[in-house]
Amino acid sequence: MNFYFAPMEGVTGYIYRNAHHAFFKDVDRYYAPFIVATQNDSFKTKEINDILPENNEGITLIPQLLTNNANDFIRASEKIKQYGYNEINLNLGCPAGTVVSKNKGSGFLAKREELDLFLDEIYTKSITKISIKTRIGKDHPDEFFELIEIFNKYPIVELTIHPRIQKDMYKNKANRDMFKEALNLSKNPLCYNGDIFTASDYREFMISFDSINSCMLGRGLVANPGLIGEIKNNKKLDKEILKAFHDRIYEDYKKVLSGDKNILYKMKELWFYMISMFSNYEKYYKKIRKAERLYDYDEAVSGLFREQEILSDGKYSH
């Protein structure tokens, strides 16, 4: 099985990736949070920093683009290619309202004629391989039957399917019946993404989908950075390793961010996922969320690691 780390905006940037790769060497590919391809042909400094080869040494990274304009995609892919990347992932999955309202991400799935023309142009002109991460539709799962016919026209290096519609956001269960349809209908290699939070979840998934060779983990892997190790080796996440992993991220953010507020914002975002791995975490999480100074944050986190344990069945639960 190939294990991929899903792109998560604001969470899995290069500082996080480097720390994860240092302590948990079991991810085959990391996908970078999306870059918005625009007409002005320029990337934000933070977008460039995130994909710079020197910020991703030893890591297999796939940059991701968000756009519904073929010319913008091509221009952006040419720029990304200059950094040495030979594959770009197209984001057709983001469910955020601000993205969908512009007919991008999973909003583009509702514009199937435009999507078909867009794919025709980028696959005709692209100078890199193109993989795609998609949902199964915008408003209804049955949209996927039209979408898969479109996808089958193009040499998608890998099609990652998160089997929810846009309107689901991250609620309801992943529609694995529709993923089974995808397995039967797709002419391109498939990767599965969705609702694998524990090793048990993975084993349950594999009972029905043992032919799948690639699995992308997102929220479950941020909550439990050692999840792939648990899946592969039945090895429970070690609290001391998690503490060292946390400390590496924390110290690296201190080097590039100024002011307690900015550093705390990034760390609180991480704890939104990781906190549920701990026993009796409520009072510590409250202190972490309310912390306005690094001193208060340090005190809350130290207490959590000192006084509580990693749960054997812990998983992301928000």
KERO-168415 format. One line per 3 residues: number of its first residue (from 1); their letters; for each residue x, y, z of N, C-alpha, C. Coordinates in Angstrom, 1 decimal, decimal comma. Each point is the difference from the previous one (the first is absolute). Layout:
NUM	A	X:Y:Z:X:Y:Z:X:Y:Z  ...
//
This chain:
1	MNF	0,8:-1,2:0,0:-0,8:1,2:0,0:0,9:1,3:0,0  -0,3:0,9:-0,9:0,6:1,3:0,1:-0,9:0,9:0,9  0,7:0,7:0,9:-0,7:0,9:0,9:0,4:1,4:-0,3
4	YFA	-1,0:0,8:-0,2:0,2:1,4:-0,3:-0,6:0,9:1,1  0,6:1,2:0,2:-0,4:0,9:1,0:-0,8:1,1:-0,8  -1,3:0,1:0,4:-0,9:1,0:-0,7:0,5:1,4:0,3
7	PME	-0,3:0,9:-1,0:0,3:1,4:0,3:-1,0:0,7:0,8  0,4:0,7:1,1:-1,0:0,6:0,9:0,5:1,5:0,2  -0,7:0,9:-0,6:0,3:1,4:0,1:0,2:0,5:1,4
10	GVT	1,2:0,6:0,2:0,3:0,6:1,3:0,6:-1,0:1,0  0,0:-1,3:-0,4:0,5:-1,0:0,9:1,3:-0,7:-0,5  -0,1:-0,6:-1,2:1,0:-0,9:-0,5:1,0:0,7:-0,9
13	GYI	0,4:1,2:0,3:1,1:0,7:-0,7:1,3:-0,6:0,2  1,1:0,6:-0,5:1,3:-0,6:0,0:0,6:-0,2:1,4  -0,4:0,9:0,9:0,5:-0,1:1,4:-0,5:-1,3:0,6
16	YRN	-1,3:-0,2:-0,2:-0,7:-1,2:0,5:0,6:-1,2:-0,7  0,1:0,0:-1,3:0,5:-1,1:-0,8:1,4:-0,5:0,4  0,8:1,0:0,2:1,4:-0,4:0,4:0,1:-0,7:1,4
19	AHH	-0,8:0,5:0,9:-0,1:-0,6:1,3:-0,6:-1,4:-0,1  -1,0:-0,1:-0,8:-0,7:-1,3:-0,1:1,0:-1,0:-0,6  0,6:0,4:-1,1:1,0:-0,9:-0,7:1,1:-0,4:0,9
22	AFF	0,4:0,9:0,9:1,1:-0,3:0,9:-0,3:-1,1:1,1  -1,3:0,0:0,4:-0,4:-0,9:1,1:-0,8:-1,2:-0,4  -0,6:0,2:-1,2:-0,9:-1,1:-0,5:0,3:-0,2:-1,4
25	KDV	0,9:-0,9:-0,3:0,5:-0,2:-1,4:-0,8:-1,0:-0,8  -1,3:0,2:-0,1:-0,8:-1,0:-0,6:-1,0:0,5:-1,0  0,2:1,3:-0,4:-0,9:0,6:-1,0:0,7:-0,1:-1,4
28	DRY	-0,7:-0,5:-0,9:0,7:-0,1:-1,4:-0,1:1,3:-0,8  -1,1:0,7:0,2:-0,1:1,3:-0,7:-0,7:1,0:0,9  0,5:1,2:0,1:-0,7:1,1:0,6:-0,6:0,9:-1,1
31	YAP	-1,2:0,4:0,2:-0,6:1,0:-1,0:-0,1:1,3:0,7  0,5:1,0:-0,7:0,1:1,4:0,5:-1,4:0,7:0,0  -0,3:0,8:1,0:-1,3:0,8:-0,1:0,0:0,8:-1,2
34	FIV	-1,2:0,2:-0,5:-0,2:0,5:-1,4:0,6:1,4:-0,2  0,5:0,2:-1,2:0,4:1,4:-0,4:-1,1:0,4:-1,0  -0,4:1,2:0,2:-1,1:0,6:-0,9:0,7:0,5:-1,2
37	ATQ	-0,3:-0,6:-1,2:0,6:0,5:-1,2:-0,8:1,2:-0,5  0,7:1,1:-0,3:-0,7:1,2:-0,4:0,6:0,6:-1,3  -0,7:1,0:-0,5:0,4:0,6:-1,3:1,3:0,8:0,1
40	NDS	0,4:0,5:1,2:1,2:0,8:0,1:1,3:-0,8:0,1  -0,1:-1,3:-0,1:1,2:-0,8:-0,2:1,0:0,1:1,1  -0,5:0,3:1,2:0,9:0,1:1,2:-0,6:-0,8:1,2
43	FKT	0,9:-0,6:0,7:-0,4:-0,7:1,2:0,3:0,9:1,2  -0,7:-0,3:1,1:0,3:0,7:1,3:1,3:-0,6:0,5  0,7:0,8:0,8:1,3:-0,4:0,6:-0,2:-1,3:0,8
46	KEI	-1,1:-0,1:0,8:-0,2:-1,2:0,8:-0,3:-1,2:-0,9  -0,6:0,2:-1,2:-0,2:-1,1:-0,9:1,3:-0,5:-0,6  0,9:0,9:-0,3:1,3:-0,4:-0,6:0,8:-0,7:1,1
49	NDI	0,0:0,6:1,2:0,8:-0,6:1,1:-0,5:-1,4:0,3  -1,3:-0,3:-0,2:-0,5:-1,3:0,3:0,5:-1,1:-0,9  0,3:0,4:-1,3:0,4:-1,0:-0,9:1,5:0,0:-0,4
52	LPE	0,7:1,0:0,6:1,4:0,1:-0,3:0,7:-1,4:0,3  0,8:-0,5:-0,9:0,7:-1,3:0,2:0,8:0,0:1,3  0,6:1,2:0,3:0,9:0,0:1,2:-0,9:-0,1:1,3
55	NNE	-1,3:0,3:-0,1:-0,9:-0,1:1,1:-0,7:-1,4:0,1  0,4:-0,9:-0,9:-0,7:-1,3:-0,1:1,1:-1,1:-0,3  1,1:0,1:0,6:1,1:-0,9:-0,3:-0,4:-1,4:0,5
58	GIT	0,2:-1,0:-0,9:-0,3:-1,4:0,4:-1,5:-0,4:-0,1  -0,8:1,0:-0,3:-1,5:-0,2:0,0:-0,4:-0,1:-1,5  -0,9:-1,0:-0,3:-0,7:0,0:-1,3:-1,2:0,9:0,1
61	LIP	0,0:1,1:-0,6:-1,1:1,0:0,1:-0,6:0,2:-1,4  -1,4:0,0:0,1:-0,8:0,3:-1,2:-0,7:1,4:0,2  0,4:1,0:-0,7:-0,7:1,3:0,1:-1,4:-0,1:-0,6
64	QLL	-0,9:0,8:0,6:-1,4:-0,1:-0,4:-0,5:1,4:-0,5  -0,8:0,1:-1,1:-0,5:1,2:-0,5:-1,5:0,1:0,1  -0,5:1,2:0,3:-1,4:0,2:0,0:-0,4:1,1:-1,0
67	TNN	-0,7:-0,4:-1,0:-0,5:0,9:-1,0:-1,0:-0,6:-0,9  -0,8:0,8:-0,7:-0,9:-0,5:-1,1:0,4:0,6:-1,3  1,1:0,6:-0,1:0,5:0,7:-1,3:1,2:-0,8:-0,5
70	AND	-0,1:-0,6:-1,2:1,0:-0,8:-0,5:1,3:0,8:-0,3  -0,1:1,2:-0,5:1,3:0,8:-0,2:0,7:0,3:1,3  -0,8:0,3:1,1:0,7:0,2:1,2:0,6:-1,3:0,6
73	FIR	-0,6:-1,1:-0,3:0,6:-1,3:0,5:1,3:-0,2:-0,8  0,0:0,2:-1,3:1,2:-0,3:-0,8:1,1:0,9:0,5  -0,3:1,3:0,1:1,1:1,0:0,5:0,5:-0,4:1,3
76	ASE	-0,8:-0,4:0,9:0,4:-0,3:1,4:0,8:-1,3:0,0  -0,4:-1,0:-0,9:0,7:-1,2:-0,1:1,4:0,2:-0,5  0,1:0,9:-1,0:1,4:0,3:-0,5:0,9:0,6:1,1
79	KIK	-0,6:0,8:0,8:0,8:0,6:1,1:0,4:-1,1:1,0  -0,9:-0,9:0,3:0,3:-1,0:1,0:1,0:-1,0:-0,6  -0,1:-0,3:-1,2:1,0:-0,9:-0,7:1,4:0,5:0,2
82	QYG	0,2:1,4:0,0:1,3:0,5:0,2:0,6:-0,3:1,3  -0,8:-0,4:1,0:0,6:-0,4:1,3:0,3:-1,5:0,0  -0,2:-0,7:-1,1:0,4:-1,4:-0,1:-1,2:-1,0:0,1
85	YNE	-1,2:0,5:0,0:-1,1:-0,9:0,2:-0,6:-0,5:-1,3  -0,2:-1,3:-0,1:-0,5:-0,6:-1,2:-1,5:-0,5:0,1  -0,6:0,3:1,1:-1,4:-0,3:0,1:-0,7:1,1:0,8
88	INL	-1,2:0,3:-0,4:-0,9:1,0:0,6:-1,3:-0,6:0,3  -0,6:0,3:1,2:-1,3:-0,5:0,3:-1,0:1,1:-0,1  -1,1:-0,3:-0,7:-1,1:0,9:-0,2:-1,0:-0,2:1,1
91	NLG	-0,4:1,1:0,7:-0,9:0,0:1,1:-1,4:0,1:-0,5  -0,8:-1,1:0,0:-1,4:0,1:-0,3:-0,8:-0,5:1,2  0,6:0,2:1,2:-0,6:-0,5:1,2:-0,4:1,0:1,1
94	CPA	0,7:1,1:0,0:-0,2:1,0:1,1:-1,5:0,4:0,1  -0,6:-0,2:1,1:-1,4:0,3:0,2:-0,3:1,4:0,6  1,0:0,8:0,2:-0,2:1,2:0,7:-0,9:1,0:-0,8
97	GTV	-0,9:0,7:0,7:-0,9:0,8:-0,7:0,6:1,1:-0,9  1,1:0,6:0,5:0,7:1,1:-0,7:0,6:-0,6:-1,3  0,4:-1,2:0,0:0,6:-0,7:-1,2:-1,1:-0,4:-1,0
100	VSK	-1,1:-0,6:0,6:-1,1:-0,6:-0,8:-0,7:1,2:-0,7  -0,2:1,1:0,6:-0,7:1,1:-0,5:0,6:0,6:-1,3  1,3:-0,3:-0,2:0,7:0,4:-1,2:0,1:-1,2:-1,0
103	NKG	-0,7:-1,0:0,2:0,0:-1,2:-0,8:1,4:-0,7:-0,1  0,6:0,0:1,1:1,3:-0,6:0,1:-0,1:-1,2:1,0  1,1:-0,8:0,1:-0,1:-1,1:1,0:-1,2:-0,9:-0,4
106	SGF	-0,7:-0,5:1,0:-1,2:-0,8:-0,3:-1,1:0,7:-0,6  0,0:1,4:0,0:-1,0:0,8:-0,8:0,1:-0,2:-1,5  1,2:-0,3:-0,4:0,3:-0,2:-1,5:-0,8:-1,3:-0,5
109	LAK	-0,2:-0,9:0,9:-0,7:-1,3:-0,3:-1,4:0,2:-0,6  -0,6:1,1:0,4:-1,4:0,3:-0,5:0,0:0,6:-1,4  1,2:0,4:-0,5:0,1:0,6:-1,3:0,7:-1,0:-1,0
112	REE	-0,7:-1,1:-0,3:0,6:-1,1:-0,6:0,5:0,2:-1,4  -0,7:0,8:-0,8:0,4:0,3:-1,3:1,3:0,8:0,0  0,0:1,1:0,9:1,2:0,8:0,2:1,2:-0,8:0,5
115	LDL	-0,3:-1,0:0,9:1,0:-0,8:0,6:0,7:-0,9:-1,1  -0,9:-0,5:-0,9:0,5:-0,9:-1,1:1,0:0,8:-0,9  -0,5:1,2:-0,4:0,9:0,9:-0,8:1,3:0,4:0,7
118	FLD	-0,1:0,3:1,3:1,2:0,3:0,8:1,0:-1,2:0,0  -0,5:-1,2:0,3:0,9:-1,1:0,0:0,6:-0,3:-1,4  -0,8:0,1:-1,0:0,5:-0,2:-1,3:1,2:0,9:-0,3
121	EIY	-0,2:1,3:0,4:1,1:0,9:-0,3:1,2:-0,2:0,9  -0,1:-0,3:1,3:1,2:-0,1:0,8:0,7:-1,3:-0,3  -0,7:-1,1:-0,4:0,6:-1,2:-0,3:0,7:0,0:-1,4
124	TKS	-0,5:0,9:-0,9:0,6:0,2:-1,3:1,3:0,8:0,1  0,0:1,0:0,9:1,1:1,0:0,0:0,9:-0,2:1,2  -0,3:-0,9:1,0:0,8:0,0:1,2:1,4:-0,5:-0,3
127	ITK	0,9:0,5:0,8:1,4:-0,5:-0,1:0,4:-0,9:1,2  -1,0:-0,3:0,9:0,2:-0,9:1,1:-1,1:-1,1:-0,1  0,2:-1,1:0,8:-1,1:-0,9:0,3:-1,1:0,7:0,8
130	ISI	-1,2:-0,4:-0,1:-1,1:0,6:0,8:-0,8:-1,1:0,7  0,0:0,1:1,3:-0,9:-0,8:0,8:-1,2:0,9:0,4  -1,0:-0,6:0,5:-1,2:0,7:0,4:-0,5:-0,5:1,4
133	KTR	-0,4:0,9:0,8:-0,7:-0,3:1,3:-1,4:0,6:-0,1  -1,0:-0,9:0,1:-1,4:0,4:-0,3:-1,0:-0,5:1,1  -1,1:0,7:0,1:-1,2:-0,5:0,6:-0,9:-0,7:-1,0
136	IGK	-1,1:-0,6:0,4:-0,8:-0,7:-0,9:-1,1:0,8:-0,7  -0,1:1,3:0,4:-1,0:0,9:-0,5:-0,1:1,2:0,8  -0,9:0,9:-0,4:-0,2:1,2:0,8:-1,3:-0,2:0,8
139	DHP	-1,1:-0,4:-0,6:-1,3:0,0:0,7:-0,5:-1,4:0,2  0,4:-1,0:-0,8:-0,6:-1,3:0,1:1,1:-1,0:-0,5  0,0:-1,2:0,7:1,0:-1,0:-0,4:-0,1:-0,5:-1,4
142	DEF	-1,2:0,0:-0,6:-0,2:-0,5:-1,3:0,7:0,8:-1,1  0,4:1,2:0,4:0,8:0,8:-0,9:1,3:-0,7:-0,4  0,5:-0,9:0,8:1,2:-0,6:-0,2:0,0:-0,9:-1,3
145	FEL	-1,1:-0,5:-0,4:-0,1:-0,8:-1,2:0,4:0,8:-1,2  -0,4:1,3:-0,1:0,4:0,9:-1,0:1,4:0,3:0,1  0,5:0,3:1,2:1,3:0,4:0,3:1,0:-1,1:-0,4
148	IEI	-0,3:-1,2:0,3:1,0:-1,1:-0,3:0,1:-0,2:-1,5  -1,0:0,3:-0,8:0,1:-0,1:-1,4:0,9:1,1:-0,6  0,0:1,2:0,7:0,9:1,1:-0,4:1,4:-0,4:0,4
151	FNK	0,2:-0,5:1,2:1,4:-0,3:0,4:0,6:-1,1:-0,8  -0,8:-0,9:-0,5:0,5:-1,2:-0,8:0,5:0,5:-1,3  -0,2:1,2:-0,4:0,5:0,4:-1,3:1,5:0,4:0,0
154	YPI	0,5:0,2:1,3:1,3:0,6:0,1:1,0:-0,9:0,8  1,3:0,1:-0,3:1,0:-0,8:0,6:0,3:0,5:1,4  -0,9:-0,2:0,9:0,2:0,5:1,4:1,0:-1,0:0,7
157	VEL	1,1:0,5:0,4:1,1:-0,8:0,6:-0,6:-0,8:1,2  -0,8:0,7:0,8:-0,7:-0,7:1,1:-1,2:0,9:0,4  -1,2:-0,6:0,2:-1,2:0,7:0,3:-0,3:-0,4:1,5
160	TIH	0,2:1,0:0,9:-0,4:-0,1:1,4:-1,4:0,4:0,2  -0,8:-0,9:0,6:-1,4:0,3:0,2:-0,3:0,0:1,4  -0,6:1,2:0,4:-0,6:0,1:1,4:-1,5:-0,1:-0,2
163	PRI	-0,6:-1,1:0,3:-1,4:-0,3:-0,4:-1,0:0,7:0,9  0,0:1,3:-0,1:-1,0:0,9:0,6:-0,4:1,0:-1,1  -1,1:0,6:0,1:-0,4:1,1:-0,9:0,5:1,3:0,7
166	QKD	0,0:1,1:-0,7:0,4:1,3:0,6:-0,9:0,3:1,2  -1,3:-0,2:-0,2:-0,9:0,5:1,1:0,2:-0,8:1,3  0,6:-1,2:-0,1:0,3:-0,7:1,2:1,0:0,6:0,9
169	MYK	0,9:0,9:-0,6:1,2:0,4:0,6:0,7:-1,2:0,6  0,2:-0,1:1,3:0,6:-1,2:0,6:-1,0:-0,7:0,9  -1,3:0,2:-0,2:-1,0:-0,6:0,8:-0,5:-1,3:-0,8
172	NKA	-0,9:-0,7:0,6:-0,5:-1,3:-0,5:1,2:-0,9:-0,3  -0,4:-1,2:-0,4:1,1:-1,0:-0,2:0,5:0,0:-1,4  1,2:-0,3:-0,2:0,6:-0,1:-1,4:-0,9:-1,1:-0,7
175	NRD	-0,3:0,3:-1,3:-0,9:-0,8:-0,8:0,9:-1,1:-0,7  0,2:-1,1:0,8:0,9:-1,1:-0,6:-0,7:-0,8:-1,1  -1,4:0,1:0,0:-0,7:-0,7:-1,1:0,4:0,7:-1,3
178	MFK	0,1:1,3:0,0:0,3:0,7:-1,2:1,5:-0,2:-0,4  0,8:-0,1:1,1:1,4:-0,4:-0,3:0,1:-1,3:-0,7  -0,8:-1,0:0,4:0,0:-1,3:-0,6:-0,4:0,2:-1,5
181	EAL	-1,0:0,8:-0,3:-0,3:0,3:-1,4:1,2:0,6:-0,8  0,7:0,8:0,7:1,2:0,6:-0,6:1,0:-1,0:-0,4  0,2:-1,0:0,9:0,9:-1,1:-0,3:-0,4:-0,8:-1,2
184	NLS	-1,2:-0,1:-0,2:-0,5:-0,8:-1,2:0,1:0,9:-1,3  -0,2:1,3:0,1:-0,1:0,8:-1,1:1,2:0,8:-0,5  1,0:0,2:1,0:1,1:0,8:-0,4:1,0:-0,7:-0,9
187	KNP	0,5:0,8:-1,0:1,1:-0,5:-0,8:1,3:0,4:0,5  0,0:0,9:1,0:1,3:0,5:0,6:0,2:-0,6:1,4  1,3:-0,1:0,4:0,3:-0,5:1,4:-0,7:0,9:1,1
190	LCY	-0,5:-0,7:1,0:-0,8:0,7:1,0:0,8:0,0:1,4  -0,3:1,0:0,7:0,5:0,1:1,4:-1,2:0,4:0,9  -0,1:-0,6:1,1:-1,2:0,2:0,9:0,4:1,0:1,1
193	NGD	-1,0:0,9:0,3:0,2:1,0:1,1:-1,3:0,2:0,7  0,0:-0,2:1,4:-1,2:0,3:0,7:-0,3:-0,8:1,2  -0,1:0,5:1,2:-0,5:-0,6:1,2:0,8:-1,2:0,4
196	IFT	1,3:0,1:-0,2:0,9:-1,0:0,6:0,8:0,7:1,2  -0,5:-0,2:1,2:0,5:0,6:1,2:0,9:-0,9:0,9  -0,2:-1,3:-0,2:0,7:-0,9:0,9:0,4:-1,2:-0,9
199	ASD	0,9:-0,8:0,6:0,4:-1,3:-0,7:-1,2:-0,9:-0,2  -0,9:0,0:0,9:-1,2:-0,8:-0,1:-0,8:0,5:-1,2  -0,1:1,3:-0,2:-0,8:0,5:-1,1:0,7:-0,4:-1,3
202	YRE	1,3:0,0:-0,1:0,7:-0,5:-1,2:-0,2:-1,4:-0,3  0,1:-0,9:1,1:-0,2:-1,4:-0,2:-1,5:-0,3:-0,5  -0,9:0,7:0,5:-1,4:-0,1:-0,4:-0,2:0,4:-1,5
205	FMI	0,7:1,1:-0,4:-0,1:0,4:-1,3:0,6:-1,0:-1,0  1,1:-0,6:0,4:0,7:-1,0:-0,9:-0,7:-1,3:-0,2  -0,9:-0,3:0,9:-0,9:-1,2:-0,1:-0,8:0,1:-1,3
208	SFD	-0,5:1,2:-0,3:-0,8:0,2:-1,2:0,8:0,5:-1,2  1,2:0,6:0,2:0,8:0,6:-1,1:1,4:-0,4:0,0  0,2:-1,4:0,0:1,4:-0,5:0,1:0,8:0,2:-1,3
211	SIN	-0,7:0,5:-1,1:0,7:0,2:-1,2:0,7:1,4:-0,1  -0,4:0,8:0,9:0,6:1,4:0,0:1,4:0,0:0,4  0,8:0,8:-0,7:1,5:0,0:0,3:0,4:1,3:0,6
214	SCM	-0,9:1,0:0,0:0,4:1,4:0,6:-1,1:0,5:0,9  0,4:0,5:1,1:-0,9:0,5:1,0:0,5:1,4:0,5  -0,8:1,0:-0,1:0,3:1,3:0,5:-0,6:0,3:1,3
217	LGR	0,8:0,4:1,0:-0,5:0,3:1,4:0,1:1,4:0,3  -1,0:0,6:0,6:0,0:1,4:0,3:-0,2:0,3:1,5  -1,2:0,3:0,4:-0,3:0,3:1,4:0,4:-1,0:1,0
220	GLV	-0,1:-1,3:-0,4:0,4:-1,1:0,9:1,5:0,0:0,2  0,8:0,4:-1,0:1,4:0,0:0,1:0,5:1,2:0,7  -0,7:1,1:-0,1:0,4:1,2:0,8:-0,3:-0,3:1,5
223	ANP	-1,1:-0,6:0,3:-0,4:-0,3:1,4:1,0:-1,0:0,6  0,4:-1,0:-0,8:0,9:-1,0:0,4:1,1:-0,1:-1,0  1,1:0,8:0,2:1,1:0,0:-1,0:0,7:-1,4:-0,2
226	GLI	-0,2:-0,9:0,9:0,5:-1,4:-0,1:-1,0:-1,0:-0,5  -1,1:0,5:-0,6:-1,0:-0,9:-0,5:0,5:-1,1:-1,0  0,8:0,5:-0,9:0,5:-1,0:-1,0:0,8:-1,1:0,7
229	GEI	0,8:0,4:1,0:0,8:-1,0:0,7:-0,9:-1,0:0,7  -1,1:0,5:0,5:-1,0:-0,9:0,7:-0,6:-1,0:-1,0  -0,3:0,6:-1,2:-0,6:-0,9:-1,1:1,0:-1,0:-0,4
232	KNN	1,3:0,4:-0,2:1,0:-0,9:-0,6:0,5:-1,0:1,1  0,3:0,5:1,2:0,7:-0,8:0,9:-0,7:-0,2:1,4  -1,3:0,4:0,0:-0,8:-0,1:1,3:0,8:0,7:1,1
235	KKL	0,6:1,1:-0,3:0,9:0,7:1,0:-0,8:1,2:0,5  -0,3:0,1:1,2:-0,7:1,1:0,6:0,8:1,2:0,1  -0,6:1,2:-0,2:0,7:1,3:0,0:0,6:0,1:1,4
238	DKE	1,3:0,3:0,0:0,8:0,2:1,2:-0,1:1,5:0,5  -0,3:0,2:1,2:-0,2:1,4:0,5:1,2:0,8:-0,1  1,2:-0,6:0,3:1,2:0,8:0,0:0,4:0,4:-1,4
241	ILK	-0,3:-0,9:-1,0:0,2:0,4:-1,4:-0,9:1,1:-0,4  -1,3:-0,1:0,4:-0,9:1,1:-0,3:0,4:1,3:0,6  0,5:-0,1:1,2:0,5:1,3:0,6:1,2:0,6:-0,7
244	AFH	0,9:-0,9:-0,5:1,2:0,5:-0,7:-0,5:0,6:-1,4  -1,0:-0,7:-0,6:-0,5:0,5:-1,3:-0,7:1,3:0,2  -0,8:0,2:1,1:-0,6:1,3:0,3:1,0:1,0:0,2
247	DRI	1,1:-0,3:0,8:1,0:1,0:0,3:0,7:0,5:-1,3  0,3:-0,9:-0,9:0,7:0,3:-1,2:-0,9:1,0:-0,8  -1,2:-0,3:-0,2:-0,9:1,0:-0,7:-0,1:1,3:0,7
250	YED	-0,2:0,0:1,3:-0,1:1,2:0,8:1,3:0,9:-0,1  1,1:-0,6:0,1:1,3:0,7:-0,1:0,2:0,6:-1,4  -0,4:-0,8:-1,0:0,2:0,4:-1,4:-0,9:1,2:-0,3
253	YKK	-1,2:0,0:0,5:-0,9:1,1:-0,2:0,5:1,3:0,7  0,6:-0,2:1,1:0,6:1,2:0,7:1,1:0,6:-0,8  0,7:-0,8:-0,9:1,0:0,6:-0,8:-0,5:0,8:-1,2
256	VLS	-1,2:-0,3:-0,4:-0,5:0,7:-1,3:-1,2:0,9:0,3  -0,6:-0,1:1,2:-1,1:0,9:0,3:0,3:1,0:1,1  -0,5:1,1:-0,1:0,2:1,0:1,1:-1,2:0,2:0,8
259	GDK	0,2:0,2:1,3:-1,1:0,2:0,9:-0,7:-1,2:0,6  -0,3:0,0:1,2:-0,7:-1,2:0,6:-1,3:-0,3:-0,7  -0,7:1,0:-0,4:-1,3:-0,3:-0,6:0,1:-0,9:-1,2
262	NIL	0,9:0,3:-0,9:0,2:-0,7:-1,3:0,4:-1,4:0,3  0,9:-0,2:0,9:0,5:-1,3:0,3:-1,1:-0,9:0,7  -0,7:0,6:0,9:-1,1:-0,7:0,7:-1,1:-0,4:-1,0
265	YKM	-0,3:0,9:-1,0:-1,0:-0,3:-0,9:0,3:-1,3:-0,7  1,3:-0,2:-0,5:0,4:-1,2:-0,7:-0,1:-1,2:0,9  0,4:0,1:1,3:0,1:-1,1:0,9:-1,5:-0,4:0,4
268	KEL	-0,8:1,0:0,2:-1,4:-0,3:0,4:-0,7:-0,8:-1,1  0,3:0,4:-1,2:-0,6:-0,7:-1,2:0,4:-1,5:0,0  1,2:-0,3:0,4:0,5:-1,4:0,1:-0,7:-0,7:1,1
271	WFY	-0,1:0,6:1,1:-0,6:-0,6:1,2:-1,5:-0,3:-0,2  -0,7:0,7:-0,9:-1,4:-0,3:-0,4:-0,1:-1,4:-0,4  1,0:-0,6:-0,6:0,0:-1,4:-0,5:0,6:-0,9:1,1
274	MIS	1,2:0,4:0,5:0,7:-1,0:0,8:-0,5:-0,2:1,4  -0,8:1,0:0,5:-0,4:-0,1:1,4:-0,8:-1,2:0,4  -0,8:-0,5:-1,0:-0,8:-1,2:0,3:0,7:-1,3:0,2
277	MFS	1,4:0,0:-0,3:0,8:-1,2:0,3:0,2:-0,2:1,5  -0,3:1,0:0,8:0,4:0,0:1,4:-1,2:-0,4:0,9  0,3:-0,6:1,1:-1,0:-0,2:1,1:-0,3:1,3:0,7
280	NYE	-1,2:0,1:0,4:-0,5:1,2:0,8:0,6:1,3:-0,4  -0,1:0,3:-1,2:0,7:1,2:-0,6:-0,7:1,3:0,2  -1,3:0,0:0,4:-0,8:1,2:-0,1:0,5:1,2:0,6
283	KYY	0,5:-0,1:1,3:0,5:1,2:0,7:1,3:0,6:-0,6  0,8:-1,0:-0,5:1,3:0,5:-0,7:-0,3:0,7:-1,3  -1,0:-0,6:-0,8:-0,3:0,6:-1,2:-0,6:1,4:0,1
286	KKI	-0,8:0,1:1,1:-0,6:1,4:0,3:1,1:1,0:0,2  1,1:-0,4:0,8:1,1:0,9:0,3:0,8:0,3:-1,3  0,2:-1,0:-0,8:0,7:0,2:-1,3:-0,8:1,0:-0,9
289	RKA	-1,3:-0,2:-0,1:-0,8:0,9:-0,8:0,0:1,4:0,5  0,0:0,2:1,3:0,0:1,3:0,6:1,3:0,7:0,2  1,1:-0,8:-0,3:1,3:0,6:0,2:0,3:1,2:-0,9
292	ERL	0,5:1,1:0,5:0,3:1,2:-0,8:1,5:0,3:0,1  0,7:-0,8:0,8:1,5:0,2:0,1:0,6:-1,4:-0,1  1,2:-0,1:-0,5:0,7:-1,3:-0,2:0,2:-0,6:1,4
295	YDY	0,2:0,8:1,0:0,2:-0,5:1,4:-1,2:-0,8:0,4  -1,2:0,5:-0,2:-1,3:-0,7:0,4:-0,1:-1,3:-0,9  0,3:0,1:-1,2:-0,1:-1,1:-0,9:1,0:-1,1:0,4
298	DEA	1,2:0,3:0,3:1,0:-0,9:0,5:-0,5:-0,8:1,2  -0,6:0,8:0,9:-0,4:-0,6:1,3:-1,1:-1,0:-0,3  -1,0:0,3:-0,8:-1,1:-0,9:-0,3:0,5:-1,2:-0,7
301	VSG	0,8:0,1:-1,0:0,5:-1,2:-0,8:0,9:-0,9:0,9  0,9:0,6:0,8:0,8:-0,8:0,9:-0,8:-0,8:0,9  -1,1:0,6:0,6:-0,9:-0,7:0,9:-0,7:-1,1:-0,7
304	LFR	-0,4:0,2:-1,2:-0,7:-1,1:-0,8:0,9:-1,2:-0,2  1,2:0,3:-0,5:0,9:-1,1:-0,2:0,5:-0,7:1,2  0,1:0,8:1,1:0,5:-0,6:1,3:-1,1:-0,8:0,7
307	EQE	-1,3:0,4:-0,1:-1,0:-0,6:0,8:-1,0:-0,9:-0,7  0,0:0,0:-1,3:-1,0:-0,8:-0,7:0,8:-1,0:-1,0  -0,8:-0,9:-0,5:0,6:-1,1:-0,8:-0,7:0,0:-1,4
310	ILS	0,7:-0,6:-0,9:-0,5:-0,2:-1,4:-1,0:-1,1:0,1  -1,2:0,2:-0,5:-1,1:-1,0:0,0:0,3:-1,1:-1,1  -0,2:-1,2:0,3:0,2:-1,1:-1,0:-1,1:0,1:-1,1
313	DGK	-1,1:0,6:0,3:-1,0:0,2:-1,1:-0,3:1,4:-0,3  1,0:0,9:0,3:-0,1:1,4:-0,3:-0,1:0,3:-1,5  -0,8:1,0:-0,3:-0,1:0,4:-1,4:-0,6:1,3:-0,1
316	YSH	0,1:0,7:-1,1:-0,6:1,3:-0,3:-1,5:-0,2:0,2  -0,6:0,9:0,8:-1,4:-0,2:0,4:-0,8:1,3:0,0  0,5:1,1:-0,6:-0,7:1,2:0,0:-1,1:0,0:-1,1
//
